[in-house]
Amino acid sequence: MTPVLLPLGALLAASVLAAPMAGAAPQADRPASAPSGWEKVDGAELAEITKDSDATKQAPLAEGKSSARAAEPDVWAFASRYNGRFVATEKSYAAPNTGVLRARSVEFSGSWEEYELEWDDATETYALKSHANDRYVTVEQNYTGNTQNVLRARSTSVGGWERFVFWYNETEERWALQSASNGLFVTMENNTTGKLQYVLRARSASVGGWESFDLYSVI
């Protein structure tokens, strides 16, 4: 089937953020207060968004490509607001970079750009599972240098390194991801060159252009 992408900008602003939101309790390993102009988004709020089909539009699907799975309400795609490219899981990369996430796809082409979001009530965080290899996205805190805190879809289970907080800026209609394990925001490394160009890393203490994403529901 040909997937459709539901952009979650104006729809979220109109329906979800109109009501007060309860965020997770501050923890020592993450900022104690919300970034200015941003709101946390929980699992119930994302589920509510997908019920409205009025804002759906045809996905920019690459020629000859199709979604690998039937339509599911918890399948999502991310695009960097800075370079306009969709985030893909590089499952064919050799170790130690197998499964790294990069904002490099000009078009949405299927499973490599698809992620399931699993909400956990106990921690009030999300886990991201890549459809490219059925692995959870991990923040590699033990890596060093320019790959420290890189995002990789490599885990078969969910622990602290696989937990994320989602933020939405209603005014600018953009999203940010924050690692629950180190408290830092996910950045698209625009200046990195070579095979890791546009790689995602949880390494920023604030949100700017490189930390901003568009979020789509694949339906």
C-alpha positions in Angstrom: 0.0 0.0 0.0 1.0 3.6 -0.5 1.4 5.3 2.9 0.0 8.7 3.8 1.8 11.1 6.1 -0.1 13.1 8.6 1.8 16.3 9.6 1.3 17.0 13.3 1.7 20.8 13.4 -1.5 22.8 13.2 -3.6 19.9 14.2 -1.8 19.5 17.5 -2.0 23.2 18.2 -5.7 23.2 17.6 -6.7 20.1 19.6 -4.1 18.9 22.1 -2.3 21.9 23.5 -5.5 23.8 24.1 -5.8 21.8 27.4 -3.3 22.0 30.3 -0.6 19.3 30.2 0.9 17.4 33.0 4.6 16.8 32.5 7.0 14.3 34.1 8.5 15.2 37.4 11.9 16.9 37.0 14.9 14.6 37.4 18.5 15.4 38.1 19.7 14.1 34.7 17.4 16.4 32.6 16.5 20.1 32.7 14.3 20.9 35.6 12.1 23.3 33.6 10.6 23.2 30.1 12.4 25.1 27.4 10.6 28.4 26.7 7.8 28.0 24.3 7.8 24.2 24.4 5.4 21.6 25.9 5.8 17.9 26.6 3.6 15.6 24.6 2.5 12.3 26.1 1.2 9.1 24.6 -2.5 9.9 24.9 -2.0 13.2 23.1 -0.3 11.6 20.2 -3.0 8.9 19.9 -5.6 11.6 19.8 -3.9 13.4 16.9 -4.1 10.4 14.6 -7.9 10.2 14.9 -8.3 13.3 12.7 -7.8 12.5 9.0 -8.5 16.1 7.7 -4.9 17.0 7.7 -3.6 14.0 5.8 -1.5 14.4 2.7 0.2 12.1 0.2 3.6 11.0 1.4 6.6 12.1 -0.8 7.1 8.4 -1.6 10.1 7.5 -3.7 9.3 6.1 -7.1 8.7 2.3 -7.0 8.7 2.2 -3.2 5.9 1.2 -0.8 5.5 1.0 2.9 6.8 -2.3 4.3 3.8 -2.8 6.6 0.1 -2.3 6.8 -1.1 1.0 8.2 -0.6 1.3 11.9 -1.5 4.2 14.2 1.8 4.1 16.0 4.2 4.4 13.0 5.9 7.7 12.5 8.5 9.5 10.4 10.8 12.3 11.3 12.2 15.0 9.1 14.9 17.5 10.0 13.6 21.0 10.0 17.1 22.3 9.1 17.9 20.2 6.0 14.4 19.0 5.1 15.4 15.3 5.0 13.8 12.3 6.6 15.5 10.3 9.3 16.7 6.9 8.2 18.2 3.9 10.0 21.4 2.8 8.3 21.0 -0.9 8.9 23.6 -1.8 6.3 26.4 0.2 7.9 29.3 -1.9 9.4 30.0 -1.9 13.1 30.3 0.1 15.2 27.9 2.3 13.3 25.3 -0.3 12.4 21.8 1.2 12.7 22.8 4.8 13.1 20.1 7.3 12.5 20.7 10.0 9.8 18.5 12.7 8.4 19.6 11.9 4.8 16.5 10.7 2.8 15.2 13.3 0.4 12.0 11.3 0.1 10.1 9.0 2.4 10.7 5.5 1.0 9.4 3.0 3.5 10.6 1.0 6.4 14.0 2.7 6.8 12.2 5.9 7.6 9.5 4.3 9.8 9.6 4.2 13.6 7.1 3.0 16.3 6.7 5.1 19.3 6.0 3.2 22.5 4.8 5.2 25.5 5.6 4.1 29.0 3.3 5.5 31.8 5.7 4.7 34.6 8.6 6.8 33.2 6.5 9.2 31.1 8.9 8.6 28.2 8.9 7.1 24.7 10.9 4.3 23.2 11.5 4.4 19.4 11.6 1.1 17.4 13.0 1.2 13.9 11.0 -0.7 11.2 14.3 -1.1 9.3 15.7 -3.7 11.7 13.1 -4.1 14.5 15.6 -2.6 17.0 15.1 0.1 19.6 16.9 3.4 19.2 19.7 3.8 21.8 21.8 6.8 22.9 25.4 5.5 22.8 26.8 7.3 25.9 29.9 5.2 26.0 31.0 6.3 22.5 33.7 9.0 22.4 34.6 11.9 20.1 32.2 13.0 17.4 30.0 9.9 17.9 29.4 10.2 21.6 25.7 10.0 22.3 24.9 9.0 18.7 21.5 7.5 18.1 21.6 3.8 16.9 18.7 1.3 16.4 20.5 -1.6 17.9 18.8 -2.7 21.1 16.3 -5.7 21.5 15.0 -4.3 24.8 14.3 -1.0 26.4 16.3 0.5 29.2 17.4 4.0 30.2 19.4 4.7 27.1 16.3 3.9 25.0 14.0 6.5 26.6 13.1 9.9 25.1 10.9 12.9 25.9 9.0 14.6 23.1 8.6 18.4 23.0 6.4 20.5 20.8 6.6 24.2 20.0 3.1 25.4 19.1 4.2 28.8 17.8 6.8 27.4 15.4 5.1 24.1 14.8 8.3 22.1 15.4 9.3 19.1 17.5 12.3 18.2 19.6 13.5 14.9 21.1 15.3 14.8 24.5 17.3 11.8 25.8 15.9 10.8 29.2 19.3 9.2 30.1 21.6 12.3 29.7 19.0 15.1 29.5 20.3 16.4 26.2 18.4 17.2 23.0 18.9 15.3 19.8 20.9 17.2 17.2 21.2 16.7 13.4 24.9 17.0 12.8 24.8 19.1 9.7 28.5 19.8 9.6 29.7 16.2 10.0 31.1 14.8 6.7 31.4 11.4 5.2 29.2 8.4 6.0 28.0 10.1 9.3 26.8 13.3 7.6 23.5 14.4 9.2 23.8 11.8 12.0 21.6 12.3 15.0 23.2 12.8 18.5 21.8 13.6 21.9 24.3 16.2 22.8 22.7 19.7 23.0 21.6 21.5 26.1 19.2 23.8 24.1 16.9 23.7 21.1 17.8 25.5 17.9 17.6 24.8 14.2 19.6 21.6 14.3 17.4 20.2 17.1 14.1 20.9 15.3 12.1 18.2 13.5 8.8 17.7 11.7 6.9 14.7 12.9 4.5 12.7 10.6 2.1 9.9 11.3 2.4 7.1 8.7 -1.2 5.9 8.0 
